[in-house]
């Protein structure tokens, strides 16, 4: 899976709609301090489902919406689109947040849950926490990571992180089914 295009509107400092084409090979972002380099990487991680405002350098999730400047009023929503290509052709993933209304996700125009987006990227061995997205402080964090955290990174790189999510969900369903069975047994014992 490769990220081919990135579109931003109202996301952090990208108040006007902007579209970037990402060519094959290594991509670096250069520019003066504060021009929005880190915001670009955060936009990718956010569209991939990042749920922690802190890791996006914000206090709350709505902090990703353009907050306004002395010359421009704030926006009511932020939207980031990433277009990726994989074995099945191009896939367009959109995340949008509106003030007071939370986040919504779409994959190829279809409304989906955050979980679907997370699984799409986890199965392709990438995602909001992928070590392939190297932001400031990240290298130090990888070096000082505990063994369990390093294992999680390797699992993500190997594309099996999605299996853990599915296993957890299957275990939860199993526990619910067991509780139901126990209840049925109790009812049967009472009636018999
Ligand atoms: P540096 O080289 O210093 O690390 P950078 O190019 O990585 O900088 P960013 O940190 O991506 O820059 O961008 C910071 C800019 O984004 C700041 O000017 C900040 O005011 C602006 N910014 C962040 N969030 C918002 C927001 N919600 N609304 C408006 N502007 C924002």
Boltz pocket constraint, residues with backbone or C-beta under 6 A from the ligand:
constraints:
  - pocket:
      binder: B
      contacts: [[A, 11], [A, 12], [A, 13], [A, 31], [A, 32], [A, 33], [A, 34], [A, 35], [A, 36], [A, 37], [A, 38], [A, 39], [A, 40], [A, 62], [A, 63], [A, 64], [A, 65], [A, 66], [A, 67], [A, 68]]
      max_distance: 6.0
